Amino acid sequence: MKFGIGYYSLQSPSHHPRSHSDLYSEMLTEVEMADQMGFDSVWLTEHHFLDDGYCPSMLIAASAMAARTKNIRIGTGVLLIPLHDPIRIAEDASVVDLISGGRFILGLGLGYRKEEFDGFGRQLKERRGRIEESLEILNKSWSDDPFSFDGKYYQVENLNVTPKPIQQPIPIWIGAFTEPAIRRAARIGAPLFVPAIGVIPIIKYLFDMHSSFLKEYGKNPDEVEKPLVREIYISNKKADDVWEDIKEHVTYTAKGYASWGSMVDTEGNLLSDPSDPILYDLARQQSIIGTPEECVETIMNYRESLGIDNLICRFKFPGISHEEAVRSMKLFVDKVLPEVG
């Protein structure tokens, strides 16, 4: 089983504001530590035009990570490809892959916030067409030969994108929470990258759907990574005792998804009110919190219930200090990993 860290969103929440300069500096320090500790991967996430300064430039941040590390894989979880020029993403991804020595994973997603599409002069209704064309352009860009492409949204004529990445091609993962997007991931044989929301029954439903579609397209689900992102806080206190100290931090992500209309309850119903008190219960249920022993038990439950082979641990979620994140990382390596690795 693999273990990663992230995803890093670099948010400065209003209930616990931080300097973005400090957040980026701390992130790079934590990533260096994770590389030395033997974590398998580190992940970034993207959104735009938010008051808390959510990271908008993942590939720039990924290149800084690549230059500061030696072994850890670096992934985007996920880049909202309909907002970007696919040729430019092909170039930038190649450069990150070169700087990292072939350690880059390009996670892609559709996006859904109208404010972001408006800000980039794009239309929401075009996003599915744009991601399909972008997937084809990316793979053609990384091949050895010049190529042409005549699509509805993008046109390329006899173009040779350089430099080429080390990996041929760069691995693509797909962020998805709906049936069409999960089918897209399965069609290209990509791992399903689910954000840090959703209780076990919801995640199992998504994973089972992905596995079914993989089989439909003639692929073996056992050969495709099955990652899970969870917010994790390890302490010497039991979960019940530490919850009051961190509940606003843990619930911040859930409130954000609710404000965008993409948070789900235990039955899979969409929630759109960030002040709904149920979000606190949901946030606690879908997080890994407490003593090392409690965290071991929770992780084993996830593994047995979902068959995951890759746990991406979000030690640094909005509101958590650098010191708390580092403590969780060290406790994980010293006391959790020996029991679950």
C-alpha positions in Angstrom: 0.0 0.0 0.0 1.3 3.5 -0.9 1.0 6.6 1.2 1.1 10.2 -0.1 0.6 13.6 1.3 -1.7 16.5 0.2 -3.6 17.7 -1.6 -2.1 21.2 -0.9 -4.7 24.0 -1.5 -2.7 26.8 0.2 -5.8 28.4 1.5 -5.8 31.1 4.2 -9.2 30.6 5.9 -11.0 33.6 7.5 -11.2 31.8 10.8 -7.5 31.3 10.9 -5.8 33.6 8.4 -2.2 33.0 7.3 0.3 34.7 5.1 0.4 33.0 1.7 4.2 33.5 1.6 4.4 31.4 4.8 2.0 28.8 3.5 4.0 28.2 0.3 7.3 28.1 2.2 5.9 25.7 4.8 4.5 23.5 2.0 8.0 23.1 0.4 9.5 22.3 3.7 6.9 19.7 4.4 7.3 18.1 1.0 11.1 17.9 1.5 10.4 16.1 4.8 7.9 13.8 3.2 10.4 12.9 0.5 13.0 12.1 3.2 10.4 10.1 5.2 9.6 7.9 2.3 6.1 9.0 1.3 5.2 7.9 -2.2 3.5 11.0 -3.6 2.5 14.7 -2.9 -0.5 16.4 -4.5 -1.7 19.9 -5.3 -5.2 21.1 -6.0 -6.5 24.1 -8.0 -9.3 26.7 -7.9 -9.5 30.3 -8.9 -10.7 33.7 -7.7 -11.4 32.7 -4.1 -11.1 35.0 -1.1 -8.9 32.5 0.7 -6.3 32.5 -2.1 -6.8 28.8 -3.1 -3.8 27.7 -5.2 -4.4 28.7 -8.8 -1.1 27.6 -10.3 -0.4 24.0 -9.7 2.3 23.4 -12.3 4.4 26.3 -11.0 4.1 24.9 -7.5 4.8 21.4 -8.8 8.0 22.5 -10.4 9.2 24.0 -7.1 8.4 20.7 -5.4 10.3 18.8 -8.2 13.4 20.9 -7.6 13.4 20.3 -3.9 12.8 16.5 -3.9 14.4 13.3 -5.2 12.0 10.4 -5.0 8.4 11.4 -4.3 5.9 11.5 -7.1 4.3 14.9 -7.7 0.6 15.0 -8.8 -2.1 17.5 -9.6 -5.4 16.6 -7.9 -6.8 18.0 -10.1 -6.0 20.5 -12.9 -9.2 21.9 -14.3 -8.2 21.3 -17.9 -11.2 23.1 -19.6 -9.9 26.4 -18.2 -6.5 26.0 -19.8 -4.9 25.8 -23.2 -4.0 22.1 -23.6 -0.8 22.9 -25.7 0.5 25.0 -22.9 -0.4 22.4 -20.3 1.4 19.8 -22.4 4.6 22.0 -22.4 4.4 22.8 -18.7 3.7 19.2 -17.7 6.7 18.1 -19.8 9.0 20.6 -18.0 7.8 19.5 -14.6 8.4 15.9 -15.6 11.9 16.7 -16.7 12.8 18.7 -13.6 11.4 15.8 -11.4 13.3 13.1 -13.4 10.0 11.5 -14.5 8.0 11.7 -11.3 5.0 13.7 -12.4 1.3 12.6 -12.5 -1.1 14.9 -14.3 -4.5 14.7 -12.6 -7.3 16.3 -14.7 -10.9 17.3 -13.9 -13.8 19.2 -15.5 -14.4 22.0 -13.0 -17.9 23.2 -12.2 -17.7 26.6 -10.6 -19.3 29.1 -13.0 -17.2 32.0 -11.6 -14.1 30.2 -12.8 -15.4 29.6 -16.3 -16.6 33.2 -16.5 -13.2 34.5 -15.3 -11.4 32.7 -18.1 -14.0 33.5 -20.7 -15.2 29.9 -21.0 -18.7 28.3 -20.9 -19.6 25.6 -18.6 -21.5 23.8 -21.3 -18.3 23.3 -23.3 -16.3 21.6 -20.5 -17.0 18.0 -21.6 -16.0 18.7 -25.1 -12.9 20.6 -24.1 -11.6 17.8 -21.8 -12.1 15.2 -24.5 -10.2 17.2 -27.0 -7.5 18.1 -24.5 -6.9 14.5 -23.6 -6.2 13.7 -27.3 -4.0 16.8 -27.7 -1.9 16.0 -24.6 -1.1 12.5 -25.7 -0.3 13.6 -29.3 1.9 16.5 -27.9 4.1 14.0 -25.9 4.6 11.7 -28.9 7.7 11.9 -31.1 6.1 13.2 -34.2 4.5 16.6 -35.2 0.7 16.4 -35.3 -2.4 18.2 -36.4 -5.8 18.3 -34.7 -9.0 19.8 -35.9 -11.6 19.9 -33.1 -14.5 22.1 -32.2 -12.6 24.0 -29.6 -8.9 23.5 -30.5 -7.1 23.5 -33.8 -3.5 22.5 -34.3 -1.6 22.2 -37.6 1.7 20.3 -38.0 2.9 21.2 -34.5 5.8 19.6 -32.7 5.5 20.3 -28.9 9.0 20.3 -27.2 10.7 19.3 -25.0 9.3 15.8 -24.6 8.7 14.4 -21.1 10.7 11.6 -19.7 7.6 9.5 -19.1 6.0 8.4 -22.4 3.3 9.4 -21.8 3.0 11.2 -18.5 0.4 9.3 -16.4 -3.1 10.9 -16.4 -5.5 10.5 -13.5 -9.1 11.7 -13.6 -10.9 13.5 -10.9 -14.6 12.5 -11.0 -17.7 12.3 -8.9 -20.3 11.7 -11.6 -21.1 8.8 -13.9 -20.0 10.4 -17.2 -16.7 11.5 -15.7 -16.0 8.1 -14.1 -16.7 6.5 -17.4 -14.2 8.8 -19.0 -11.6 7.8 -16.5 -12.3 4.1 -17.1 -12.2 4.5 -20.9 -8.6 5.7 -20.8 -7.6 3.3 -18.0 -7.0 6.2 -15.6 -7.2 5.9 -11.8 -10.1 7.7 -10.2 -9.1 10.7 -8.1 -11.9 11.4 -5.6 -11.6 14.6 -3.5 -11.4 14.5 0.3 -15.2 14.3 0.7 -17.7 11.4 0.9 -18.3 8.7 3.6 -17.4 5.1 2.9 -20.7 4.0 1.2 -20.5 6.9 -1.2 -16.8 6.2 -2.1 -17.5 2.5 -2.5 -20.3 3.3 -4.9 -17.9 5.4 -7.0 -15.1 2.9 -6.9 -17.5 0.0 -7.9 -18.8 2.1 -10.8 -15.2 2.8 -11.9 -14.3 -0.9 -11.7 -17.4 -1.9 -13.7 -16.6 0.6 -16.4 -13.0 -0.6 -16.5 -14.1 -4.2 -17.1 -16.5 -2.9 -19.8 -13.6 -1.4 -21.6 -11.5 -4.5 -21.4 -9.3 -3.4 -18.6 -8.3 -5.1 -15.3 -9.4 -3.0 -12.3 -6.7 -4.7 -10.2 -4.0 -3.1 -12.5 -5.3 0.4 -11.9 -4.3 2.3 -8.7 -7.1 3.0 -6.3 -6.3 6.1 -4.3 -8.2 7.8 -1.5 -7.7 11.3 -0.1 -8.5 11.9 3.5 -7.9 14.7 5.9 -5.8 13.3 8.7 -4.9 14.7 12.2 -2.8 12.5 14.5 -2.4 13.5 18.1 -1.7 12.1 21.6 -5.3 12.9 22.4 -8.2 10.7 21.6 -10.5 11.8 18.7 -13.3 12.9 21.0 -11.0 15.1 23.0 -9.2 16.7 20.0 -12.3 17.3 17.9 -13.3 20.5 19.6 -9.9 22.0 18.9 -9.8 21.2 15.2 -13.5 20.9 14.1 -13.5 24.3 12.4 -10.4 23.4 10.4 -11.6 19.9 9.5 -15.0 21.2 8.4 -13.7 24.1 6.3 -13.3 21.9 3.3 -16.8 20.5 3.6 -18.2 24.0 3.9 -16.4 25.1 0.8 -17.7 22.2 -1.2 -21.2 22.9 0.1 -21.0 26.5 -0.9 -20.2 25.3 -4.4 -23.1 22.8 -4.4 -20.9 19.8 -4.6 -20.9 18.4 -1.0 -22.9 15.2 -0.4 -24.5 13.7 2.7 -24.4 10.0 3.7 -27.1 9.2 1.2 -25.4 11.0 -1.7 -27.7 14.0 -1.7 -26.2 17.3 -2.6 -25.8 19.9 0.1 -25.6 23.6 -0.7 -25.8 25.4 2.6 -22.3 25.9 4.2 -23.9 26.7 7.5 -25.7 23.4 7.7 -24.7 21.8 11.1 -24.7 18.3 9.4 -21.4 19.3 7.8 -19.6 18.9 11.1 -20.8 15.3 11.5 -19.9 14.6 7.8 -16.5 16.1 8.1 -15.7 14.0 11.2 -16.9 10.8 9.5 -14.8 11.3 6.4 -11.6 12.2 8.2 -8.9 10.2 10.1 -8.5 11.8 13.5 -7.2 10.8 16.9 -4.4 8.8 18.5 -2.1 6.7 16.3 -4.1 3.6 17.4 -7.4 5.2 16.4 -6.0 6.2 13.1 -4.7 2.7 12.4 -8.2 1.4 13.1 -9.7 3.9 10.7 -7.2 3.3 8.0 -7.7 -0.5 8.2 -11.5 0.0 7.9 -11.0 2.1 4.8 -8.7 -0.6 3.3 -11.0 -3.4 4.1 -14.2 -1.6 3.0 -12.8 0.0 -0.2 -9.8 -2.1 -1.2 -7.7 1.0 -1.6 -4.0 0.6 -2.3 -3.0 4.3 -2.0 -3.9 6.6 0.9 -3.2 10.3 0.3 -3.0 11.9 3.7 -4.0 15.5 3.9 -2.0 16.5 6.9 -2.0 20.2 6.0 -5.6 21.2 5.5 -6.9 24.8 5.9 -6.3 26.1 9.4 -3.8 23.5 10.5 -0.4 24.9 11.4 2.9 23.8 10.0 3.9 22.4 13.4 0.7 20.3 13.7 1.1 19.0 10.1 4.7 18.0 10.8 3.7 16.3 14.1 1.0 14.3 12.3 3.5 13.2 9.6 6.1 12.1 12.2 3.5 10.2 14.2 2.2 8.6 11.1 5.7 7.3 10.1 6.7 6.3 13.6 3.5 4.7 14.9 0.9 4.3 12.1 2.9 3.2 9.1 4.4 0.1 10.8 0.9 -1.2 11.5 -0.7 -0.4 8.1 2.2 -0.3 5.6 
